[in-house]
Amino acid sequence: MSRSARAAATVALLAGFVLTPTRSWAQESTPSVLAYGFDGFWTGAQVGLAAGYIATGPEYKSEEWRKLVFGAGVGALVGVGVGITLGVLDVGSEPPDSGRLILRDMGYGVGLGAIVGTAVGALFLIDDGRPKNLLTGAAIGTLAGAGAGLIFGLYEGATARPEPPRDRAVLDLRFAVLGSESSLWPLPGVEGSF
């Protein structure tokens, strides 16, 4: 395997791990449809990159980077469309937000699938000695994890109980000692939800 092919394979693997979405949801009454679009973008880009890598040949050639870019681009665009569609459906329905659960579980499935697939690829690397096995395992694991995440998200959304309506008149304030990891000095403060 040439030096440039090894570098491209390493970049593709690192891009898959770096692009794993981080979930953080504020406690809002109505989630932002654009947040769904962003989550769909990243998940779709990862799935598309994995599909593009699987479309490459048995030996990575220098011109095959186009398949990776095309797969990631198409996956990202499809992911944005799916994410916004799920967001629109969630805005018009009562909690629990099934679309959010689907996107969350697919994101987790993609990350876990890539890690497990890389581990399986490492086992084949020991036997076969081809470094491409690592990336192939990661790509297959990513696709399988996305499918499993979709199934789990659909199941969780279908079986989740509706959240009880929250009384907006309740104001929860309390005095607390606040601090941060970057400061050694805790300070008194007020925290709460309203």
C-alpha positions in Angstrom: 0.0 0.0 0.0 1.5 3.3 -1.0 2.2 6.1 1.4 -0.6 8.4 -0.1 -3.1 5.6 0.0 -2.3 4.9 3.7 -2.6 8.6 4.4 -6.0 8.8 2.7 -7.2 5.7 4.5 -6.1 7.2 7.8 -7.8 10.5 7.1 -11.1 8.7 6.2 -11.0 6.7 9.4 -10.2 9.8 11.5 -13.0 11.8 9.8 -15.5 9.1 10.6 -14.6 9.3 14.3 -14.3 13.0 14.5 -17.7 13.5 12.8 -19.5 11.5 15.4 -22.2 13.8 16.7 -22.4 15.0 20.2 -25.9 15.1 21.6 -27.0 18.0 23.8 -30.6 19.0 24.1 -31.8 22.0 26.1 -35.0 21.4 27.9 -37.3 23.3 25.6 -40.9 23.0 25.0 -40.4 23.0 21.2 -37.1 21.6 19.7 -35.6 23.5 16.8 -36.1 21.9 13.4 -32.7 23.1 12.4 -31.1 21.1 15.2 -32.7 18.0 13.6 -31.2 19.1 10.3 -27.7 19.4 11.8 -28.0 16.0 13.5 -29.2 14.4 10.2 -26.4 16.1 8.3 -23.6 14.6 10.5 -25.2 11.1 10.7 -25.9 11.1 7.0 -22.3 12.2 6.2 -20.9 9.4 8.3 -23.2 6.8 6.7 -22.4 8.1 3.2 -18.7 8.1 3.9 -18.9 4.5 5.0 -20.9 3.6 1.9 -18.4 5.4 -0.3 -15.5 3.5 1.2 -17.2 0.2 0.7 -17.6 1.2 -3.0 -13.8 1.5 -3.4 -12.0 -1.5 -4.8 -9.9 -4.1 -3.1 -6.8 -1.9 -3.3 -7.3 1.8 -2.6 -6.3 3.8 -5.7 -5.6 7.5 -5.7 -8.6 8.5 -7.8 -11.0 6.7 -5.5 -11.2 9.7 -3.2 -14.1 10.8 -5.4 -16.2 7.9 -4.2 -15.6 9.0 -0.6 -16.5 12.6 -1.2 -19.5 11.7 -3.3 -20.8 9.3 -0.6 -20.3 11.8 2.2 -21.9 14.6 0.2 -25.0 12.6 -0.8 -25.3 11.1 2.7 -25.1 14.6 4.2 -27.8 16.0 1.9 -30.1 13.1 2.5 -29.4 13.3 6.2 -30.4 17.0 6.3 -33.7 16.2 4.5 -34.5 13.3 6.8 -33.5 15.3 9.9 -35.7 18.3 8.9 -38.6 16.0 8.0 -38.4 14.3 11.4 -38.1 17.7 13.1 -41.2 19.0 11.4 -43.1 15.9 12.4 -42.0 16.2 16.0 -43.0 19.9 16.2 -46.5 19.0 15.1 -46.8 16.1 17.6 -47.0 15.6 21.3 -43.9 14.4 23.3 -42.1 12.1 23.3 -40.3 13.3 20.2 -39.9 10.2 18.1 -37.8 11.9 15.4 -35.3 13.0 18.1 -35.1 9.5 19.4 -34.5 8.1 15.9 -31.7 10.6 15.2 -30.1 10.1 18.6 -30.1 6.3 18.3 -28.8 6.4 14.8 -26.0 8.7 15.8 -25.1 6.4 18.7 -25.4 3.3 16.5 -23.0 4.9 13.9 -20.4 5.6 16.5 -20.6 2.2 18.2 -20.8 0.4 14.9 -17.6 2.1 13.7 -15.7 1.2 16.9 -16.9 -2.4 16.9 -16.3 -2.7 13.1 -12.7 -1.4 13.6 -12.1 -4.0 16.3 -13.4 -6.8 14.0 -11.3 -5.4 11.2 -8.3 -5.5 13.5 -8.9 -9.2 14.1 -8.9 -9.8 10.3 -5.8 -7.6 10.0 -4.0 -10.1 12.3 -5.0 -13.0 10.0 -4.7 -11.3 6.6 -2.2 -8.5 7.2 -4.1 -6.0 5.0 -4.5 -2.5 6.6 -7.6 -2.0 4.5 -9.4 -4.5 6.8 -9.6 -1.8 9.6 -11.4 0.7 7.4 -13.6 -1.9 5.8 -14.6 -3.1 9.2 -15.3 0.4 10.4 -17.4 1.1 7.3 -19.5 -2.0 7.6 -19.9 -1.4 11.3 -21.0 2.1 10.6 -23.7 1.0 8.2 -24.8 -1.8 10.5 -24.9 0.5 13.5 -27.0 3.1 11.6 -29.5 0.3 10.7 -29.6 -0.9 14.3 -30.0 2.6 15.6 -32.9 3.2 13.2 -34.6 0.1 14.5 -34.0 0.9 18.1 -35.1 4.5 17.6 -38.3 3.4 15.9 -39.1 0.9 18.6 -38.3 3.4 21.4 -40.4 6.1 19.8 -43.3 3.7 19.3 -43.3 2.4 22.9 -42.4 5.6 24.8 -45.0 7.0 27.1 -46.1 10.6 26.6 -44.5 12.9 29.0 -46.9 14.5 31.6 -47.6 18.1 30.9 -45.2 20.4 32.8 -46.8 23.1 34.9 -45.2 26.3 33.7 -46.3 28.2 36.8 -43.8 26.3 38.9 -40.5 28.1 39.5 -37.7 26.0 40.9 -35.0 28.2 42.4 -32.4 27.2 45.0 -29.2 28.5 46.4 -26.2 26.4 45.6 -22.4 26.4 45.6 -21.4 26.7 42.0 -18.0 25.9 40.6 -16.3 24.7 37.4 -13.5 22.4 36.5 -11.3 25.3 35.6 -11.7 27.1 38.9 -10.6 25.9 42.3 -12.9 28.3 44.1 -16.6 27.5 44.4 -18.9 30.5 44.5 -22.4 30.9 45.9 -25.1 31.2 43.3 -28.7 30.7 42.3 -29.7 27.9 40.0 -33.1 26.7 38.9 -35.5 26.0 36.2 -38.5 28.0 35.0 
